[in-house]
């Protein structure tokens, strides 16, 4: 069983569209995250969600919004997509701050 | 103050050699320092991690050395193998508010040549 799964794996869309990426973890972890990895491989935290507490990286545009229907899911909604949003987005989860974060396989978003 | 600086950006090592990747941080509130390994097309995976109350941690061929006074830590890969070729990220976690968020270094692309 895949521990952290994301769908879709690839997403190609036009500027201005709204899209969502889904994430599910079956590890029973309490905390989930979204990361953005740019073309230079730089990994940047976007959000963490723990026990209903959402912590937002202040640099993330408000066009990005995470939504958690339950503890095992943290979806990422992106409105009014821009060219600069093109990147690989990773979902991750962990049980505790000092535990490993388990990453999903990533979603490669291409905005044209 | 939130940054973690990683070097080198890329590294080429002969098979059997020692790979060394260095990281430095400024914020003394960081209290957890993991290293992640990422293969092309995959998500990062935890390799090894250390707390600042120890100066060294070893797991197999992988060792973290930690120098609290210098605010530096490094990853040593002994007997490097072609299968170790990947991108390595150091990271740090803050205690306190927002503590679940990792700050990553910019990564080191390691190539181990036969």
Backbone of each chain as ProteinMPNN parsed JSONL, in Angstrom:
{"seq_chain_A": "XXXXXXXXXXXXXXXXXXXXXXXXXXXXXXXXXXXXXXXXXXXXXXXXXXXXXXXXXXXXXXXXXXXXXXXXXXXXXXXXXXXXXXXXXXXXXXXXXXXXXXXXXXXXXXXX", "coords_chain_A": {"N_chain_A": [[0.836, -1.205, 0.0], [0.513, 2.198, -0.833], [1.987, 4.77, 1.036], [1.765, 7.619, 1.141], [-0.172, 9.187, -1.122], [-0.726, 10.888, -4.214], [-2.807, 12.661, -6.469], [-3.471, 14.374, -9.506], [-0.649, 12.755, -11.171], [0.574, 14.17, -13.162], [-0.161, 17.401, -14.381], [-1.409, 19.521, -16.661], [-2.212, 22.719, -17.619], [-3.946, 25.766, -18.459], [-3.085, 29.231, -18.104], [-4.824, 31.102, -15.647], [-6.748, 29.252, -15.086], [-8.459, 27.183, -12.605], [-7.362, 24.721, -10.364], [-7.066, 21.511, -8.714], [-5.184, 19.489, -6.459], [-4.975, 16.29, -5.139], [-4.392, 14.663, -2.004], [-3.612, 11.852, -0.071], [-3.049, 10.078, 2.937], [-2.177, 7.004, 4.427], [-1.083, 6.426, 6.84], [-1.88, 7.1, 9.305], [-1.043, 9.454, 10.394], [-0.767, 12.61, 12.139], [-0.171, 15.074, 11.094], [-0.03, 16.934, 8.112], [1.432, 18.103, 5.03], [2.164, 20.524, 2.48], [4.467, 20.956, -0.113], [6.435, 22.928, -2.359], [8.417, 22.316, -5.139], [10.774, 23.821, -7.04], [12.13, 24.468, -10.367], [14.819, 24.427, -9.924], [15.14, 22.584, -8.027], [14.661, 23.422, -5.449], [13.17, 23.016, -2.35], [10.283, 24.046, -0.809], [8.369, 24.789, 1.99], [4.862, 25.019, 1.997], [2.395, 24.788, 3.35], [1.413, 23.582, 6.57], [-0.566, 21.245, 8.339], [-2.071, 20.495, 11.231], [-3.879, 18.746, 13.537], [-6.143, 20.298, 13.011], [-5.007, 22.768, 12.971], [-3.833, 25.202, 10.958], [-0.916, 26.14, 9.412], [0.522, 28.617, 7.658], [2.877, 29.301, 5.193], [4.226, 32.429, 4.934], [4.91, 33.44, 2.496], [3.358, 32.308, 0.575], [1.069, 32.755, -2.014], [-2.342, 33.918, -1.721], [-3.906, 32.645, -3.525], [-3.539, 30.018, -3.33], [-4.903, 27.351, -1.55], [-5.276, 25.147, 1.125], [-7.257, 22.267, 1.789], [-8.798, 20.232, 4.122], [-10.605, 17.484, 4.329], [-10.682, 15.396, 6.113], [-8.609, 13.691, 8.575], [-6.878, 12.158, 7.085], [-6.577, 13.25, 4.608], [-5.39, 15.919, 2.611], [-6.004, 18.36, 0.548], [-4.987, 20.414, -2.215], [-5.886, 23.469, -3.431], [-5.789, 25.58, -6.206], [-6.178, 28.728, -7.407], [-6.759, 30.788, -10.295], [-4.412, 30.233, -11.979], [-0.928, 30.804, -12.562], [1.962, 31.343, -14.704], [4.269, 31.087, -13.177], [3.574, 29.274, -11.278], [4.171, 26.807, -12.124], [5.657, 23.816, -11.297], [6.863, 21.127, -9.192], [4.719, 19.644, -6.964], [4.647, 18.519, -3.713], [3.096, 16.398, -1.42], [3.156, 15.617, 2.043], [3.471, 13.727, 5.107], [3.563, 13.416, 8.676], [4.012, 11.936, 11.937], [4.863, 13.222, 14.172], [6.624, 16.196, 15.107], [9.333, 15.611, 15.301], [9.612, 13.34, 13.907], [10.05, 11.343, 10.919], [9.187, 12.854, 7.838], [6.947, 11.716, 5.504], [6.958, 11.589, 2.111], [4.853, 12.125, -0.704], [4.601, 11.007, -4.173], [4.673, 13.208, -5.763], [3.324, 15.88, -7.786], [3.5, 17.013, -10.953], [3.061, 20.113, -12.07], [2.22, 21.983, -14.838], [1.916, 25.066, -16.222], [0.562, 26.701, -18.911]], "CA_chain_A": [[0.0, 0.0, 0.0], [1.243, 3.456, -0.877], [1.803, 5.472, 2.298], [1.247, 8.939, 0.797], [-0.474, 9.187, -2.55], [-1.194, 12.159, -4.769], [-3.369, 12.621, -7.803], [-2.847, 13.525, -10.52], [0.811, 12.799, -11.195], [0.895, 15.272, -14.07], [-1.281, 18.313, -14.57], [-1.084, 20.581, -17.598], [-3.368, 23.58, -17.665], [-3.679, 27.11, -18.967], [-3.138, 30.356, -17.17], [-6.144, 31.591, -15.273], [-7.626, 28.162, -14.642], [-8.437, 26.738, -11.217], [-7.119, 23.289, -10.324], [-6.861, 20.908, -7.386], [-4.353, 18.3, -6.314], [-5.45, 15.55, -3.968], [-3.385, 13.927, -1.245], [-4.14, 10.956, 0.955], [-2.045, 9.272, 3.633], [-2.77, 5.889, 5.179], [-0.158, 6.14, 7.925], [-2.464, 7.507, 10.582], [-0.309, 10.613, 10.906], [-1.562, 13.754, 12.579], [0.215, 16.306, 10.418], [0.209, 16.842, 6.677], [2.141, 19.259, 4.507], [2.359, 20.721, 1.044], [5.718, 21.586, -0.499], [6.642, 23.258, -3.764], [9.805, 22.165, -5.577], [10.901, 24.543, -8.295], [12.967, 23.849, -11.397], [16.169, 24.276, -9.383], [15.023, 21.551, -6.993], [14.506, 23.989, -4.129], [11.961, 22.561, -1.666], [9.793, 25.087, 0.073], [7.11, 24.466, 2.653], [3.75, 25.926, 1.713], [1.43, 24.682, 4.444], [1.34, 22.388, 7.402], [-1.915, 21.144, 8.911], [-1.945, 19.601, 12.37], [-5.005, 18.831, 14.48], [-6.978, 21.422, 12.591], [-4.251, 24.012, 12.994], [-3.197, 25.437, 9.668], [0.18, 27.102, 9.442], [0.752, 29.011, 6.273], [4.087, 30.043, 4.904], [3.773, 33.788, 4.612], [5.209, 33.8, 1.106], [2.452, 31.621, -0.338], [-0.05, 33.61, -2.441], [-3.633, 33.43, -1.231], [-4.556, 31.836, -4.566], [-3.363, 28.634, -2.906], [-5.612, 27.075, -0.303], [-5.392, 23.724, 1.455], [-8.538, 21.876, 2.368], [-8.666, 18.924, 4.743], [-11.913, 16.918, 4.679], [-10.471, 14.549, 7.29], [-7.208, 13.629, 8.982], [-6.076, 11.421, 6.115], [-6.567, 13.953, 3.33], [-5.126, 17.353, 2.548], [-6.008, 18.718, -0.86], [-4.465, 21.746, -2.517], [-6.634, 24.161, -4.469], [-5.053, 26.712, -6.745], [-7.03, 29.574, -8.251], [-6.134, 31.742, -11.224], [-3.042, 29.749, -12.146], [0.042, 31.656, -13.26], [3.105, 30.604, -15.239], [5.221, 30.831, -12.088], [3.112, 28.179, -10.426], [4.702, 25.561, -12.671], [6.58, 23.223, -10.333], [6.405, 19.847, -8.661], [4.124, 19.83, -5.648], [4.705, 17.308, -2.904], [2.385, 16.262, -0.17], [3.904, 14.809, 3.004], [2.827, 13.59, 6.409], [4.391, 12.927, 9.771], [3.281, 11.739, 13.186], [5.306, 14.195, 15.164], [7.599, 17.129, 14.554], [10.657, 15.03, 15.27], [9.562, 12.103, 13.124], [10.238, 11.49, 9.477], [8.081, 13.24, 6.986], [6.829, 10.805, 4.382], [6.545, 12.368, 0.959], [4.193, 11.5, -1.828], [5.404, 10.927, -5.397], [4.726, 14.505, -6.428], [2.471, 16.245, -8.924], [4.173, 18.007, -11.798], [2.101, 21.079, -12.617], [2.729, 22.832, -15.914], [0.954, 26.095, -16.6], [0.94, 27.226, -20.241]], "C_chain_A": [[0.861, 1.242, 0.0], [0.938, 4.256, 0.382], [1.176, 6.855, 2.065], [1.036, 8.952, -0.717], [-1.006, 10.545, -2.975], [-1.801, 11.893, -6.131], [-3.725, 14.031, -8.247], [-1.328, 13.577, -10.412], [1.302, 13.934, -12.093], [-0.363, 16.103, -14.272], [-0.812, 19.442, -15.487], [-2.333, 21.42, -17.779], [-2.975, 24.966, -18.151], [-3.752, 28.141, -17.858], [-4.57, 30.766, -16.902], [-7.09, 30.508, -14.79], [-7.486, 27.917, -13.149], [-8.256, 25.217, -11.22], [-6.93, 22.816, -8.888], [-5.946, 19.705, -7.49], [-4.79, 17.608, -5.03], [-4.311, 14.784, -3.309], [-4.064, 13.086, -0.176], [-2.984, 10.224, 1.612], [-2.747, 8.208, 4.465], [-1.889, 5.472, 6.346], [-0.731, 6.494, 9.3], [-1.771, 8.702, 11.197], [-1.244, 11.778, 11.215], [-1.29, 15.026, 11.776], [0.477, 16.042, 8.948], [0.76, 18.163, 6.182], [1.994, 19.329, 2.988], [3.663, 21.48, 0.844], [5.685, 21.907, -1.993], [8.123, 23.065, -4.07], [9.944, 22.803, -6.958], [11.886, 23.845, -9.239], [14.414, 23.67, -10.942], [16.202, 23.305, -8.216], [14.862, 22.1, -5.583], [13.155, 23.608, -3.549], [11.514, 23.628, -0.678], [8.459, 24.682, 0.673], [6.049, 25.498, 2.291], [2.786, 25.966, 2.899], [1.773, 23.48, 5.308], [-0.003, 22.425, 8.113], [-1.863, 20.082, 9.983], [-3.096, 19.813, 13.31], [-5.838, 20.082, 14.247], [-6.273, 22.762, 12.685], [-3.513, 24.144, 11.676], [-2.109, 26.486, 9.834], [0.578, 27.373, 7.997], [2.097, 29.717, 6.167], [3.676, 31.401, 4.345], [4.028, 34.177, 3.158], [4.248, 33.158, 0.107], [1.301, 32.556, -0.727], [-1.389, 33.043, -1.979], [-4.464, 32.754, -2.314], [-4.445, 30.333, -4.23], [-4.122, 28.415, -1.599], [-5.671, 25.574, -0.068], [-6.767, 23.454, 2.052], [-8.427, 20.45, 2.871], [-10.037, 18.395, 5.13], [-11.83, 15.996, 5.898], [-8.979, 14.406, 7.516], [-6.313, 12.977, 7.938], [-5.921, 12.143, 4.782], [-6.236, 15.428, 3.514], [-4.969, 17.721, 1.075], [-5.515, 20.148, -1.038], [-5.258, 22.337, -3.671], [-5.85, 25.386, -4.911], [-5.978, 27.472, -7.689], [-6.187, 30.443, -9.167], [-4.657, 31.415, -11.457], [-2.193, 30.696, -12.976], [1.222, 30.795, -13.723], [4.076, 30.2, -14.134], [4.797, 29.741, -11.123], [3.61, 26.831, -10.922], [5.809, 25.036, -11.762], [6.109, 21.805, -10.042], [5.915, 20.091, -7.241], [4.102, 18.49, -4.92], [3.831, 17.449, -1.673], [3.239, 15.397, 0.75], [3.094, 14.687, 4.283], [3.844, 13.133, 7.438], [3.536, 12.778, 11.016], [3.605, 12.841, 14.187], [6.368, 15.07, 14.525], [8.971, 16.483, 14.394], [10.69, 13.685, 14.552], [9.767, 12.402, 11.644], [8.979, 12.017, 8.823], [8.094, 12.293, 5.79], [6.223, 11.571, 3.211], [5.8, 11.502, -0.051], [5.075, 11.546, -3.059], [5.487, 12.241, -6.163], [3.722, 14.642, -7.549], [3.192, 17.32, -9.712], [3.119, 18.865, -12.469], [2.796, 21.94, -13.663], [1.627, 23.792, -16.327], [1.415, 26.73, -17.908], [0.186, 28.514, -20.566]], "O_chain_A": [[1.833, 1.33, 0.75], [-0.223, 4.408, 0.76], [0.188, 7.215, 2.705], [1.976, 8.749, -1.485], [-1.649, 11.253, -2.199], [-1.357, 11.005, -6.859], [-4.232, 14.814, -7.445], [-0.787, 14.367, -9.638], [2.316, 14.572, -11.811], [-1.475, 15.579, -14.327], [0.073, 20.218, -15.128], [-3.404, 20.884, -18.065], [-1.79, 25.286, -18.239], [-4.392, 27.941, -16.826], [-5.414, 30.778, -17.798], [-8.11, 30.796, -14.164], [-6.538, 28.374, -12.51], [-8.914, 24.51, -11.983], [-6.674, 23.605, -7.978], [-5.944, 18.993, -8.494], [-4.954, 18.237, -3.984], [-3.388, 14.318, -3.977], [-4.965, 13.546, 0.526], [-2.047, 9.797, 0.937], [-3.762, 8.464, 5.113], [-1.931, 4.325, 6.793], [-0.119, 6.21, 10.329], [-1.896, 8.942, 12.398], [-2.329, 11.913, 10.651], [-2.101, 15.952, 11.787], [1.12, 15.058, 8.582], [0.587, 19.204, 6.815], [1.736, 18.329, 2.317], [3.941, 22.48, 1.507], [5.001, 21.247, -2.775], [8.983, 23.581, -3.357], [9.307, 22.373, -7.92], [12.402, 22.77, -8.935], [15.149, 22.859, -11.504], [17.199, 23.225, -7.498], [14.917, 21.339, -4.616], [12.117, 23.841, -4.168], [12.284, 24.055, 0.183], [7.537, 24.283, -0.039], [6.313, 26.7, 2.281], [2.415, 27.036, 3.383], [2.345, 22.496, 4.84], [-0.515, 23.494, 8.447], [-1.639, 18.907, 9.693], [-3.291, 20.911, 13.831], [-6.18, 20.812, 15.177], [-6.906, 23.8, 12.492], [-2.679, 23.31, 11.325], [-2.357, 27.583, 10.335], [0.919, 26.466, 7.238], [2.409, 30.614, 6.95], [2.883, 31.494, 3.408], [3.434, 35.128, 2.65], [4.323, 33.441, -1.088], [0.627, 33.095, 0.152], [-1.547, 31.828, -1.862], [-5.594, 32.336, -2.062], [-5.169, 29.504, -4.782], [-3.995, 29.199, -0.658], [-6.068, 24.816, -0.953], [-7.353, 24.302, 2.726], [-8.008, 19.558, 2.133], [-10.587, 18.806, 6.151], [-12.809, 15.841, 6.628], [-8.174, 14.932, 6.747], [-5.108, 13.225, 7.916], [-5.19, 11.67, 3.912], [-6.723, 16.09, 4.431], [-3.949, 17.435, 0.447], [-5.615, 20.976, -0.132], [-5.296, 21.769, -4.762], [-5.318, 26.131, -4.089], [-6.494, 26.908, -8.654], [-5.048, 30.787, -8.849], [-3.775, 32.223, -11.166], [-2.655, 31.302, -13.942], [1.453, 29.694, -13.223], [4.635, 29.103, -14.156], [5.567, 29.332, -10.254], [3.489, 25.826, -10.223], [6.784, 25.738, -11.493], [5.096, 21.346, -10.571], [6.622, 20.677, -6.421], [3.614, 17.482, -5.431], [3.83, 18.473, -0.989], [3.973, 14.531, 0.275], [2.152, 15.446, 4.513], [4.863, 12.533, 7.097], [2.482, 13.4, 11.145], [2.748, 13.315, 14.933], [6.945, 14.703, 13.502], [9.69, 16.786, 13.442], [11.697, 12.978, 14.596], [9.669, 13.542, 11.192], [7.861, 11.671, 9.204], [9.127, 12.097, 5.149], [5.127, 12.123, 3.306], [6.085, 10.317, -0.22], [6.187, 12.07, -3.002], [6.276, 12.373, -7.098], [3.322, 13.663, -8.178], [3.463, 18.406, -9.199], [2.376, 18.396, -13.331], [3.833, 22.548, -13.396], [0.542, 23.376, -16.732], [2.533, 27.237, -17.996], [0.38, 29.089, -21.637]]}, "seq_chain_B": "XXXXXXXXXXXXXXXXXXXXXXXXXXXXXXXXXXXXXXXXXXXXXXXXXXXXXXXXXXXXXXXXXXXXXXXXXXXXXXXXXXXXXXXXXXXXXXXXXXXXXXXXXXXXXXXXXX", "coords_chain_B": {"N_chain_B": [[17.119, 34.499, 8.862], [15.81, 32.184, 9.025], [17.048, 30.547, 7.294], [18.773, 27.755, 5.842], [21.896, 26.954, 4.895], [23.419, 25.242, 2.287], [26.091, 23.276, 1.028], [28.357, 21.45, -1.152], [26.798, 22.601, -4.234], [26.803, 20.699, -6.192], [28.312, 17.463, -6.509], [30.865, 15.245, -7.291], [31.927, 12.009, -6.948], [34.223, 9.335, -6.688], [33.493, 5.876, -6.924], [33.475, 4.143, -3.871], [34.686, 6.168, -2.509], [34.559, 8.968, -0.148], [31.758, 10.904, 0.46], [30.976, 14.207, 1.192], [28.811, 16.508, 2.549], [27.869, 19.728, 3.41], [26.191, 21.792, 5.831], [24.888, 24.866, 7.117], [23.516, 26.927, 9.669], [21.615, 29.68, 11.052], [19.733, 30.275, 13.015], [19.378, 29.655, 16.335], [17.267, 28.419, 17.481], [16.567, 26.237, 16.038], [16.158, 22.781, 16.356], [16.232, 20.238, 15.43], [17.549, 18.169, 13.006], [17.294, 16.893, 10.053], [18.306, 14.781, 7.296], [17.484, 14.446, 3.917], [16.975, 12.273, 1.139], [16.707, 12.321, -2.322], [15.627, 10.751, -5.2], [15.6, 10.956, -8.807], [12.45, 11.944, -10.036], [11.085, 11.085, -7.852], [9.673, 11.436, -4.504], [11.231, 13.174, -1.717], [13.042, 11.301, 0.783], [13.468, 10.403, 4.161], [16.73, 10.151, 5.39], [18.591, 10.175, 7.525], [18.748, 11.562, 10.838], [19.4, 14.129, 13.327], [19.634, 15.322, 16.698], [20.509, 18.315, 18.487], [21.812, 17.648, 20.85], [23.643, 15.695, 20.584], [26.813, 14.912, 19.071], [27.403, 13.375, 16.923], [25.999, 11.029, 14.679], [25.479, 7.8, 13.507], [24.483, 5.732, 10.868], [24.748, 2.88, 9.364], [26.426, 3.35, 6.359], [26.168, 6.043, 6.494], [26.743, 9.099, 8.112], [26.05, 11.68, 10.389], [27.606, 14.624, 11.321], [27.709, 16.967, 13.914], [28.079, 20.281, 14.851], [27.509, 22.251, 17.311], [28.344, 24.731, 18.363], [29.469, 25.992, 16.199], [27.327, 26.081, 14.585], [26.851, 24.278, 12.512], [26.377, 21.422, 10.405], [26.989, 18.209, 9.005], [26.862, 15.768, 6.386], [28.191, 12.625, 5.94], [29.052, 10.243, 3.605], [30.169, 7.155, 3.554], [32.285, 4.914, 1.676], [31.098, 5.378, -0.904], [28.569, 4.626, -3.286], [27.427, 3.9, -6.666], [24.637, 3.719, -6.567], [24.024, 5.568, -4.65], [23.804, 7.922, -5.897], [22.06, 10.801, -6.123], [19.905, 13.511, -5.096], [20.631, 15.373, -2.262], [19.27, 16.711, 0.655], [19.712, 18.887, 3.33], [18.03, 19.781, 6.352], [16.123, 21.707, 8.723], [14.388, 22.028, 11.787], [12.229, 24.094, 13.648], [11.761, 24.649, 17.112], [8.787, 25.241, 19.02], [6.229, 27.602, 18.069], [4.744, 26.97, 14.909], [6.249, 24.786, 14.507], [6.17, 22.48, 13.058], [7.136, 22.778, 10.579], [9.581, 22.204, 8.175], [12.687, 23.644, 7.274], [14.433, 23.674, 4.374], [17.721, 23.065, 2.995], [19.285, 24.049, -0.128], [19.937, 21.825, -1.573], [22.068, 19.148, -2.726], [23.469, 17.772, -5.504], [24.511, 14.616, -5.899], [26.815, 12.667, -7.6], [27.987, 9.51, -8.117], [30.627, 7.972, -9.479], [31.563, 5.069, -11.31]], "CA_chain_B": [[17.316, 33.728, 10.094], [15.183, 30.903, 8.822], [17.722, 29.831, 6.224], [19.766, 26.707, 6.016], [22.772, 27.066, 3.733], [23.978, 23.935, 1.97], [27.136, 23.247, 0.0], [28.324, 22.133, -2.436], [25.583, 22.444, -5.019], [26.946, 19.4, -6.838], [29.474, 16.725, -5.999], [31.178, 14.027, -8.032], [32.807, 11.189, -6.117], [34.502, 8.004, -7.215], [32.967, 4.736, -6.154], [34.342, 3.796, -2.753], [35.158, 7.375, -1.838], [33.72, 9.58, 0.888], [31.016, 12.087, 0.036], [30.739, 15.096, 2.332], [27.919, 17.633, 2.254], [27.86, 20.597, 4.58], [25.097, 22.743, 6.023], [25.06, 25.835, 8.196], [22.272, 27.613, 10.004], [21.801, 30.848, 11.913], [18.755, 30.346, 14.091], [19.683, 28.691, 17.388], [16.028, 27.747, 17.893], [16.46, 24.96, 15.343], [16.544, 21.726, 17.295], [16.102, 18.922, 14.801], [18.262, 18.344, 11.748], [17.243, 15.683, 9.228], [18.795, 14.765, 5.914], [16.6, 13.732, 3.015], [17.555, 11.819, -0.122], [15.694, 12.329, -3.376], [15.98, 10.22, -6.509], [14.827, 11.626, -9.86], [11.07, 11.534, -10.221], [10.52, 10.584, -6.589], [9.656, 12.376, -3.393], [12.339, 13.006, -0.772], [12.87, 10.289, 1.833], [14.383, 10.628, 5.284], [17.918, 9.308, 5.396], [19.135, 10.155, 8.883], [18.466, 12.827, 11.511], [20.145, 14.306, 14.569], [19.279, 16.402, 17.608], [21.753, 19.025, 18.83], [22.429, 17.19, 22.09], [24.706, 14.742, 20.25], [27.715, 15.488, 18.072], [27.533, 12.492, 15.777], [25.07, 9.91, 14.596], [25.89, 6.953, 12.388], [23.575, 4.663, 10.468], [25.367, 2.22, 8.221], [27.483, 4.144, 5.723], [25.799, 7.459, 6.596], [27.045, 9.708, 9.403], [25.878, 13.123, 10.551], [28.435, 15.293, 12.318], [27.009, 18.186, 14.32], [28.887, 21.213, 15.633], [26.528, 23.215, 17.804], [28.937, 26.06, 18.551], [29.676, 26.575, 14.875], [26.027, 26.039, 13.9], [27.073, 23.566, 11.257], [26.249, 19.975, 10.443], [27.398, 17.66, 7.718], [26.556, 14.375, 6.064], [29.305, 11.876, 5.362], [28.678, 8.956, 3.034], [31.372, 6.34, 3.411], [32.217, 3.885, 0.631], [30.01, 5.825, -1.785], [28.195, 3.698, -4.351], [26.634, 4.525, -7.731], [23.249, 3.785, -6.122], [23.855, 6.73, -3.779], [23.635, 9.097, -6.754], [20.756, 11.384, -5.816], [20.009, 14.854, -4.526], [20.558, 15.318, -0.805], [18.829, 17.955, 1.277], [19.685, 19.035, 4.772], [16.855, 20.53, 6.784], [16.1, 22.043, 10.143], [13.044, 22.26, 12.327], [12.192, 24.998, 14.788], [10.889, 24.338, 18.231], [7.824, 26.301, 19.272], [5.143, 27.871, 17.119], [5.111, 26.646, 13.536], [7.385, 23.887, 14.631], [6.092, 21.318, 12.176], [7.636, 23.103, 9.248], [11.006, 22.039, 7.916], [13.371, 24.545, 6.357], [15.379, 22.859, 3.628], [18.79, 23.627, 2.204], [18.965, 24.057, -1.554], [20.193, 20.528, -2.165], [23.357, 18.803, -3.338], [23.338, 16.653, -6.435], [25.673, 13.736, -5.788], [27.024, 11.668, -8.644], [29.057, 8.577, -7.778], [31.016, 7.361, -10.738], [32.223, 3.769, -11.103]], "C_chain_B": [[16.706, 32.33, 9.979], [15.964, 30.028, 7.871], [18.633, 28.725, 6.719], [20.603, 26.716, 4.746], [23.513, 25.758, 3.51], [25.019, 24.051, 0.879], [27.793, 21.867, -0.03], [26.992, 21.923, -3.152], [25.605, 21.108, -5.759], [28.27, 18.781, -6.417], [29.649, 15.467, -6.832], [32.229, 13.268, -7.235], [33.016, 9.854, -6.813], [33.884, 6.948, -6.314], [33.984, 4.337, -5.083], [34.858, 4.982, -1.972], [34.187, 7.875, -0.778], [33.064, 10.836, 0.32], [30.725, 12.92, 1.275], [29.916, 16.288, 1.88], [27.757, 18.437, 3.545], [26.644, 21.513, 4.621], [25.384, 23.648, 7.214], [23.739, 26.543, 8.435], [22.576, 28.771, 10.939], [20.933, 30.791, 13.166], [19.01, 29.271, 15.136], [18.425, 28.006, 17.93], [15.775, 26.472, 17.092], [16.914, 23.86, 16.292], [16.389, 20.321, 16.718], [16.618, 19.062, 13.393], [18.242, 17.031, 10.967], [17.934, 15.882, 7.88], [17.83, 13.925, 5.088], [17.34, 13.422, 1.72], [16.437, 11.778, -1.162], [16.276, 11.791, -4.675], [15.107, 10.895, -7.563], [13.418, 11.05, -9.981], [10.39, 11.009, -8.967], [10.45, 11.695, -5.55], [10.861, 12.154, -2.487], [12.008, 11.948, 0.268], [13.905, 10.535, 2.92], [15.515, 9.618, 5.255], [18.422, 9.093, 6.822], [18.866, 11.514, 9.508], [19.203, 12.894, 12.834], [19.527, 15.425, 15.388], [20.563, 17.065, 18.069], [22.413, 18.581, 20.132], [23.482, 16.101, 21.854], [25.557, 15.334, 19.131], [27.845, 14.621, 16.828], [26.484, 11.391, 15.853], [25.416, 9.118, 13.349], [24.823, 5.899, 12.138], [24.136, 4.047, 9.199], [26.499, 3.055, 7.658], [27.266, 5.654, 5.879], [26.05, 7.972, 8.02], [26.725, 11.191, 9.348], [26.858, 13.581, 11.628], [27.805, 16.634, 12.632], [27.911, 19.026, 15.212], [27.985, 22.357, 16.077], [27.111, 24.623, 17.905], [29.143, 26.763, 17.221], [28.387, 26.664, 14.081], [26.188, 25.422, 12.521], [26.813, 22.081, 11.459], [26.538, 19.437, 9.046], [27.001, 16.194, 7.612], [27.789, 13.762, 5.412], [28.763, 10.55, 4.854], [29.965, 8.193, 2.78], [31.173, 5.316, 2.296], [31.068, 4.197, -0.351], [29.824, 4.867, -2.958], [27.393, 4.423, -5.437], [25.153, 4.659, -7.352], [22.967, 4.917, -5.157], [23.64, 8.004, -4.59], [22.198, 9.605, -6.635], [20.985, 12.831, -5.394], [19.771, 14.751, -3.019], [20.206, 16.696, -0.26], [19.052, 17.886, 2.785], [18.462, 19.88, 5.119], [16.964, 20.816, 8.274], [14.678, 22.363, 10.547], [13.143, 23.121, 13.571], [11.365, 24.416, 15.904], [9.888, 25.487, 18.365], [6.79, 26.448, 18.185], [5.608, 27.613, 15.698], [6.143, 25.561, 13.458], [7.307, 22.688, 13.709], [6.701, 21.581, 10.816], [9.144, 22.948, 9.187], [11.496, 23.134, 6.978], [14.478, 23.748, 5.691], [16.526, 23.693, 3.077], [18.457, 23.472, 0.733], [19.34, 22.779, -2.269], [21.582, 20.387, -2.746], [23.134, 17.604, -4.233], [24.628, 15.846, -6.401], [25.691, 12.753, -6.948], [28.207, 10.809, -8.236], [29.4, 7.799, -9.034], [31.813, 6.08, -10.485], [33.733, 3.833, -11.274]], "O_chain_B": [[17.045, 31.421, 10.737], [15.591, 28.875, 7.652], [19.172, 28.755, 7.826], [20.081, 26.511, 3.65], [24.154, 25.23, 4.419], [24.862, 24.817, -0.072], [27.784, 21.174, 0.987], [26.158, 21.139, -2.699], [24.57, 20.464, -5.934], [29.211, 19.472, -6.025], [28.698, 14.716, -7.05], [33.281, 13.808, -6.891], [32.106, 9.314, -7.443], [33.776, 7.122, -5.1], [35.179, 4.211, -5.349], [35.409, 4.818, -0.883], [33.134, 7.281, -0.545], [33.733, 11.712, -0.226], [30.278, 12.392, 2.292], [30.286, 16.99, 0.939], [27.536, 17.881, 4.621], [26.139, 21.951, 3.587], [26.031, 23.249, 8.182], [22.945, 26.732, 7.514], [23.648, 28.839, 11.54], [21.354, 31.211, 14.244], [18.869, 28.084, 14.841], [18.526, 27.101, 18.759], [14.87, 25.705, 17.423], [17.942, 23.994, 16.957], [16.414, 19.335, 17.454], [16.195, 19.953, 12.655], [19.079, 16.157, 11.195], [18.114, 17.004, 7.406], [17.415, 12.842, 5.5], [18.198, 14.18, 1.267], [15.352, 11.259, -0.899], [17.276, 12.297, -5.186], [14.006, 11.353, -7.259], [13.225, 9.835, -10.022], [9.252, 10.543, -9.018], [11.075, 12.746, -5.691], [11.448, 11.072, -2.486], [10.842, 11.725, 0.595], [15.065, 10.836, 2.637], [15.304, 8.413, 5.119], [18.645, 7.962, 7.254], [18.764, 12.514, 8.797], [19.586, 11.871, 13.401], [18.961, 16.367, 14.834], [21.617, 16.43, 18.044], [23.476, 19.093, 20.482], [24.131, 15.64, 22.793], [25.084, 16.153, 18.343], [28.339, 15.078, 15.797], [26.136, 10.898, 16.926], [25.621, 9.682, 12.274], [24.325, 5.26, 13.065], [24.019, 4.608, 8.109], [27.424, 3.429, 8.38], [28.098, 6.449, 5.441], [25.625, 7.358, 8.999], [27.078, 11.879, 8.391], [26.928, 12.997, 12.71], [27.409, 17.363, 11.723], [28.441, 18.537, 16.21], [27.73, 23.299, 15.327], [26.44, 25.599, 17.568], [29.007, 27.983, 17.126], [28.363, 27.266, 13.007], [25.732, 25.96, 11.513], [27.006, 21.55, 12.553], [26.352, 20.128, 8.045], [26.831, 15.493, 8.609], [28.35, 14.309, 4.462], [28.095, 9.821, 5.587], [30.749, 8.546, 1.9], [30.05, 4.903, 2.007], [30.189, 3.367, -0.581], [30.788, 4.37, -3.539], [26.755, 5.439, -5.165], [24.491, 5.609, -7.771], [21.807, 5.209, -4.866], [23.329, 9.052, -4.025], [21.249, 8.913, -7.005], [22.119, 13.306, -5.344], [18.816, 14.115, -2.572], [20.776, 17.709, -0.667], [18.627, 16.932, 3.437], [17.932, 20.603, 4.275], [17.79, 20.238, 8.981], [13.883, 22.89, 9.769], [14.005, 22.92, 14.427], [10.361, 23.751, 15.65], [10.133, 26.586, 17.868], [6.513, 25.496, 17.456], [6.719, 27.984, 15.32], [6.839, 25.428, 12.452], [8.281, 21.945, 13.584], [6.769, 20.676, 9.984], [9.882, 23.477, 10.018], [10.817, 23.505, 6.02], [15.357, 23.21, 6.364], [16.353, 24.863, 2.735], [17.462, 22.838, 0.38], [19.086, 22.653, -3.467], [22.194, 21.355, -3.196], [22.671, 16.554, -3.788], [25.689, 16.317, -6.813], [24.693, 12.092, -7.234], [29.308, 11.32, -8.032], [28.575, 7.065, -9.578], [32.63, 6.015, -9.567], [34.415, 2.818, -11.129]]}, "name": "protein", "num_of_chains": 2, "seq": "XXXXXXXXXXXXXXXXXXXXXXXXXXXXXXXXXXXXXXXXXXXXXXXXXXXXXXXXXXXXXXXXXXXXXXXXXXXXXXXXXXXXXXXXXXXXXXXXXXXXXXXXXXXXXXXXXXXXXXXXXXXXXXXXXXXXXXXXXXXXXXXXXXXXXXXXXXXXXXXXXXXXXXXXXXXXXXXXXXXXXXXXXXXXXXXXXXXXXXXXXXXXXXXXXXXXXXXXXXXXXXXXXX"}
